[in-house]
Amino acid sequence: MSLPTKIVDGIGRGHECGVTAQNALRVAVVTTSAADQTLEELTQRRLYRGFLRDAGGSNDLTIDGSTTSVEFYLAAESGVTRWITSVRVLLNDTGMEINTADFRDFGSGHTSGLTNGLQFWVEQAGAQTDLFIDPIKTIGGFMDFADSYVNFVNAIGSQEDFLSFDFNFEVPIVLPPDSQDRIVIKVRDNLVSVDLFTVIARGYQESVT
């Protein structure tokens, strides 16, 4: 035996909950007004920008990783949850005009591309997801996975170009506090000839302490 039940708001407006055709409770989801939230609630999630860094804290990827590869990463930290929504790769060097034969190179020091290539992946809950399906060996290789790019020819110097690639994630990469999760790019070649190479993660974070 069932009993009819009516759920209404408790402040006299007469608003009622309904039932869907699948017998689920039907309510409206609305954005809470800022006037109804505390300052702590309003600032709970904040924008985040951070470099991927090596174990020594450096964000400079222009290193020699040909003999011993070097990992640059953004790792989970205690007391904060991070949602990474995109990553930006920044490059300066001569020979980085994306719409010329430079497409097949990796700057002035690698006119035939890299030998081993860059690897890029995410570690979450013990599983690894490759962001580069194949190692990147040329600047044109970034185009296989990037969502957008910017190339300013001869902008840094008379022959030095600026090049950046943005990688946007369909689902944010979550780095829970006190976990082993991280975002990693591995340098496996000698990149000291490149003038600038850094990687920046972008998103938002929430303090959980």
C-alpha positions in Angstrom: 0.0 0.0 0.0 1.4 3.4 -1.0 0.6 6.7 0.6 0.5 10.0 -1.3 3.3 12.3 -0.2 3.8 16.0 -1.0 7.2 17.7 -0.5 7.0 21.5 -0.3 9.3 24.3 0.7 9.2 25.3 4.3 8.9 29.1 3.8 5.4 29.3 2.5 6.0 29.8 -1.2 4.0 26.7 -2.1 6.8 25.2 -4.4 6.5 21.4 -4.7 8.8 18.6 -5.8 7.6 16.4 -8.6 8.2 12.8 -9.9 9.6 12.0 -13.3 8.3 9.3 -15.7 11.1 7.0 -14.3 9.8 7.5 -10.7 12.7 9.7 -9.7 12.4 12.8 -7.6 12.3 15.9 -9.8 13.8 19.2 -8.5 15.3 22.2 -10.1 19.1 22.8 -9.9 19.9 26.5 -9.6 23.0 28.5 -9.0 23.1 29.7 -5.4 23.2 33.5 -5.2 26.4 35.0 -3.8 24.2 36.7 -1.2 23.4 33.3 0.3 27.0 32.2 0.6 29.8 32.9 3.0 33.1 34.5 2.0 34.7 31.1 2.6 32.3 29.4 0.3 32.7 32.1 -2.4 36.5 31.7 -2.4 36.6 27.9 -1.8 37.9 27.3 -5.4 40.7 29.5 -6.7 42.5 29.8 -10.0 45.7 27.9 -10.3 48.8 28.3 -12.5 52.0 26.3 -11.9 55.1 25.1 -13.8 56.0 21.5 -14.2 59.3 21.2 -12.4 62.1 18.6 -12.0 63.0 17.0 -8.6 65.3 20.0 -7.9 62.5 22.5 -8.5 63.7 23.8 -11.9 61.1 24.5 -14.6 63.8 24.8 -17.3 63.4 21.9 -19.8 66.4 23.0 -21.8 68.6 20.3 -20.3 70.5 17.3 -21.5 68.3 14.2 -21.0 70.0 12.1 -23.7 72.0 9.9 -21.3 69.8 10.1 -18.2 66.2 11.2 -18.9 64.7 13.9 -16.7 61.0 14.1 -15.6 59.3 17.4 -15.1 56.0 17.1 -13.2 53.2 18.6 -11.2 52.4 16.4 -8.3 49.5 16.2 -5.8 50.1 18.0 -2.5 48.9 17.7 1.0 45.9 19.9 1.9 44.8 20.9 -1.6 42.9 19.4 -4.4 43.8 20.6 -7.9 41.7 20.4 -11.1 44.0 20.9 -14.2 42.0 21.9 -17.2 44.8 22.7 -19.6 48.6 22.7 -20.2 50.6 25.2 -22.1 54.0 24.5 -23.7 56.2 27.5 -24.3 59.2 27.5 -26.7 61.7 30.1 -28.0 64.4 29.3 -30.5 65.6 29.9 -34.0 64.1 27.5 -36.6 60.6 27.3 -35.1 58.4 28.6 -37.9 55.6 26.2 -37.8 54.5 26.9 -41.4 57.9 26.2 -43.0 60.3 23.2 -43.2 61.0 24.0 -39.5 57.9 21.9 -38.9 60.1 18.8 -39.3 62.8 20.0 -36.9 63.0 20.8 -33.1 64.7 24.1 -33.2 68.1 25.1 -34.6 70.0 22.3 -32.8 67.8 19.4 -34.1 67.3 20.0 -37.8 66.2 16.3 -38.3 64.1 16.2 -35.1 64.8 14.5 -31.8 66.2 11.0 -31.5 64.1 9.7 -28.6 61.3 12.3 -28.3 59.3 13.8 -25.5 56.9 11.8 -23.5 53.8 13.3 -21.7 51.4 11.4 -19.4 49.2 11.5 -16.3 49.3 9.2 -13.3 46.0 8.8 -11.5 45.0 6.2 -9.0 47.8 3.9 -10.1 46.9 4.1 -13.8 48.9 6.0 -16.5 47.2 7.8 -19.4 49.5 9.0 -22.2 48.8 12.5 -23.4 51.2 12.0 -26.3 50.3 8.7 -27.9 53.7 8.7 -29.6 56.8 10.6 -28.4 57.1 14.1 -29.8 60.2 14.4 -32.0 59.5 17.6 -34.0 57.7 20.8 -33.3 55.1 19.7 -35.9 54.5 16.6 -33.8 52.8 18.8 -31.1 50.1 19.5 -33.7 48.9 15.9 -33.5 47.6 16.5 -29.9 47.4 20.3 -29.4 44.1 22.1 -29.4 45.6 25.4 -30.5 48.9 27.1 -31.0 50.5 30.5 -31.4 53.6 31.2 -33.5 55.3 34.6 -33.7 58.1 34.6 -36.2 61.3 36.6 -35.3 59.5 38.1 -32.3 62.1 37.3 -29.7 65.1 38.3 -31.8 66.0 38.9 -35.5 65.8 35.1 -36.2 64.3 33.8 -32.9 60.7 32.6 -32.9 58.0 32.3 -30.2 55.9 29.1 -30.3 53.3 27.9 -27.8 50.8 25.0 -27.8 47.7 24.6 -25.6 46.3 21.2 -24.6 42.8 21.4 -23.2 41.3 18.4 -21.3 37.8 17.2 -21.9 37.7 16.2 -18.3 39.8 18.0 -15.7 42.8 16.1 -14.4 42.2 15.9 -10.7 45.2 15.7 -8.3 43.7 14.7 -4.9 45.6 15.7 -1.7 48.1 13.3 -0.3 48.0 11.0 -3.4 50.7 9.8 -5.7 49.0 11.4 -8.7 50.9 13.7 -11.0 51.3 15.1 -14.6 54.7 14.3 -16.1 56.7 15.3 -19.2 59.9 13.4 -19.7 62.9 14.9 -21.6 65.0 12.1 -23.3 67.2 14.2 -25.6 69.8 17.0 -25.3 67.7 20.2 -25.5 70.4 22.6 -24.3 70.4 24.3 -27.7 66.7 25.4 -27.3 66.6 28.9 -25.9 63.4 28.5 -23.8 61.2 25.5 -23.0 58.8 25.5 -20.1 55.4 23.8 -19.4 52.6 25.5 -17.4 49.6 23.7 -15.9 46.4 25.7 -15.6 43.1 25.1 -13.7 41.8 25.7 -10.2 42.3 24.4 -6.7 40.6 24.0 -3.4 42.0 23.9 0.1 40.8 20.9 2.0 42.4 21.8 5.4 
